[in-house]
Every structure is written in structure tokens, then in C-alpha cells.
Amino acid sequence: MIFTPGPSALYFTVEEHLKQAIREQVPSWSHRSKAFQSIFLEATENLRALLEIPDNFSIYFTASATEIWDRLVENLIDEDSCHLVNGAFSKRFADQATRLGRNTHIWEVKAGKSHDIRKMLMPDRCELIALTHNETSTGAAMRMEDFGLIREAYPHQLIAVDAVSSLPYPTFDWSTFDTTYFSVQKGFGLPAGLGVWIVNDRCHEKASARLQAGKSIGSYHSLPILAQAAQKHQTPETPNVLGIYLLAKVAGDMLNKGMEAIRRETNYKAAFLYGCFERWEGFKPLVEARQHRSKTVIVVETEKPANHWMEALSKKGFEIGAGYGDFKNHQMRIANFPTHSKEQIELLADTLESLF
Ligand SMILES: *Cc1c(COP(=O)(O)O)cnc(C)c1O
């Protein structure tokens, strides 16, 4: 059983959909065919329903979330961006913006901590504010209220939310940001190699303005080109057709199950795991502030080297994630995604406890 935060376990219906895809020869479909157009439409419509995405947002496909970071910079930032950094992933977006020649303003807090939104003052010239809903390296999550507070304080800025390791779980208020994105190998439980970029009209306007001003907004994945292709339910390039097919099917399965049930189970499993790690000696959730604890990626500090537990668990058939980067030896990360059942999470905890 795989509890690594990404890639993670496949959603439990993926195997059947993969078999069906091979029977239908999906990987050989032309991306200009009617069959592809209908699967593109099914994927975007299912996502729109599942995540309750309003009409003023468009849905585009890319290769990864890492690609989307570059596209956000190229399409939406002339000069200055502001980044709330609380771990490796939020830092990496800032690094990419710097490498693309933008002035990045960085507010960094220690691993496991979150920003005190009310105390922050970002310069007016920041055009885009980069937020990370769920910092996968530390298990720190932003509260939904935080997005509203930032939107209120910075109504003129574009706000981008990295929700790579939390979607489909969060119930977003879509009026509090302008763009969000994820890749499919985390919460959606799909094979890696597909990013989903969701953008509103303000983002399209900014990209058009940049283009008109003679600035580079990139080539095949600029917003106007993505929009033009999406009108025909297509992508500019030959995309990951199989990935889009599987996403359409799994989003459909999640719709049938219902987000309410998925959220309820996620909350239960997260509370159960945090409860164990608070109770057990030699373990401690990295994020102390309960309101900032991620529901989907649980990060624990360990007294014994993390390896000790990971290897013992692996022998029993459970794969969990190591701490990220420098924290490899003292932390463990456990994914709590929709495919991880209550029973599996309880079995993981029981097994770990049996190793004490
Ligand atoms: C995994 C992850 C990314 C990068 O996703 P890729 O699919 O590897 O591009 C970005 N942000 C967060 C928060 C992540 O967890």
C-alpha cells in the first residue's frame, strides 16, 4: 500500500479504466479527432462539476505543475511577483520566476510554520501573489479565510494558488483568487505527466495586455493559444491523451461518490492520524498550529531516524514518504488522499504501533 505524497497510490478505479483505455486504443487517438474532443469535454466538465469551478474560469492542460509555474510567470508577470514561502515547493516557484528574470519578493517562514496574513505588507508593484494551499514538503496548509484576507487587502493583484497536493479536497471560494493548478499524481491518484491549470478572465486580460505591449508570453502554452485550442476542445500540442482520458473517468467516479463523502472521510482519516502522532511517544506532528495542519499530507517528526520506521513498514508492505530534502532523517510524510480508505489508514497506524 502506497502512502507517499506523490506519485501516490492510484485511485482505486484506475486499473479498470486503464484496461478499458487499451481496449479502446485511447493512446493512439488523434488529438484532432472527435473522440479526443469528447474526452477533453468530459474531463473539463467533470472537473468543473467536481470542484464547482465558476464559468469565468477556464481549464487547460499542461505537462506538469512545474510547467505551470513558468506559464504563470510568462503570461502574468511583467516585473514583480510576491511569494509566500513556507517550504520547498513554494520556494521553487519563486526560484523559477527569478530565473525567468522577474523581481521576486519573498516572505519566508520556517518549516512547519505559516504566514500571519494580517501582519504582511506586500508592495503595490507586485503583480502576482503566489500562495501555496498545501505545502507538501512540510504539511502546512493555508486556511480558507487566508485567501479572503489576501484578496481583500490586495484587490488589484493577481492571486495564484498552488493546490497540487490538496485538490480535490478543498472547498474553494473562487472569488478569492485568480488562478489555481494541480498535477494529477497526487490527490487524483493518476499516473504523472499531466498538469491542470485553471484561470479566470483577469488572467486572460493580463496575458493579452502583455502580448499587445510586445512582451513575450511564451509560445504554445500562452493563454490566448490555450484558449483558442480549448474552444475546439483541443490542446495546441499532442497532449497526454491517456492522462486526460483517465482524469475524465476518475473525476467522474469522484463525482458519483460525492465530494461531501470524500471530504468527510479525509477529515476523519486526518484527525485519526494526527491523534495517533500526538499520543505516541517519539512522534510529533511537524505543524503545531492545528488550524494550519494539512488534511491531505501529514508530516511527522520522529525521535528515532525516520528510516527505522520506513524500512520496518516497508517490510510489512506499507510505503510512506521520507521527510523532504534536509528533513529526510527526522520526518515522515503520509499521504491522505481520496483513494486511501479509512481501513487502510487504520491498518497503517496499527502496523506502525505494532513496531514500537
Ligand atoms: C508535487 C508538487 C508540485 C510539482 O508538481 P509536478 O507534477 O512535479 O510538476 C508543485 N507544488 C506542490 C505543492 C507539489 O506538491
The ligand as an SDF file (V2000), in Angstrom:
LIG
                    3D

 15 15  0  0  0  0  0  0  0  0999 V2000
    4.3290   17.9960   -6.4130 C   0  0  0  0  0  0  0  0  0  0  0  0
    4.1460   19.4390   -6.2630 C   0  0  0  0  0  0  0  0  0  0  0  0
    4.4690   20.3560   -7.2850 C   0  0  0  0  0  0  0  0  0  0  0  0
    5.1090   19.9280   -8.5820 C   0  0  0  0  0  0  0  0  0  0  0  0
    4.3310   19.0330   -9.2970 O   0  0  0  0  0  0  0  0  0  0  0  0
    4.9390   18.3560  -10.6180 P   0  0  0  0  0  0  0  0  0  0  0  0
    3.8370   17.4870  -11.0960 O   0  0  0  0  0  0  0  0  0  0  0  0
    6.1580   17.5820  -10.1850 O   0  0  0  0  0  0  0  0  0  0  0  0
    5.3020   19.4230  -11.5540 O   0  0  0  0  0  0  0  0  0  0  0  0
    4.1940   21.6770   -7.0730 C   0  0  0  0  0  0  0  0  0  0  0  0
    3.6560   22.1240   -5.9280 N   0  0  0  0  0  0  0  0  0  0  0  0
    3.3510   21.2830   -4.9140 C   0  0  0  0  0  0  0  0  0  0  0  0
    2.7460   21.8450   -3.6740 C   0  0  0  0  0  0  0  0  0  0  0  0
    3.5760   19.9280   -5.0540 C   0  0  0  0  0  0  0  0  0  0  0  0
    3.2670   19.0950   -4.0470 O   0  0  0  0  0  0  0  0  0  0  0  0
  1  2  1  0
  2  3  1  0
  2 14  2  0
  3  4  1  0
  3 10  2  0
  4  5  1  0
  5  6  1  0
  6  7  2  0
  6  8  1  0
  6  9  1  0
 10 11  1  0
 11 12  2  0
 12 13  1  0
 12 14  1  0
 14 15  1  0
M  END
$$$$
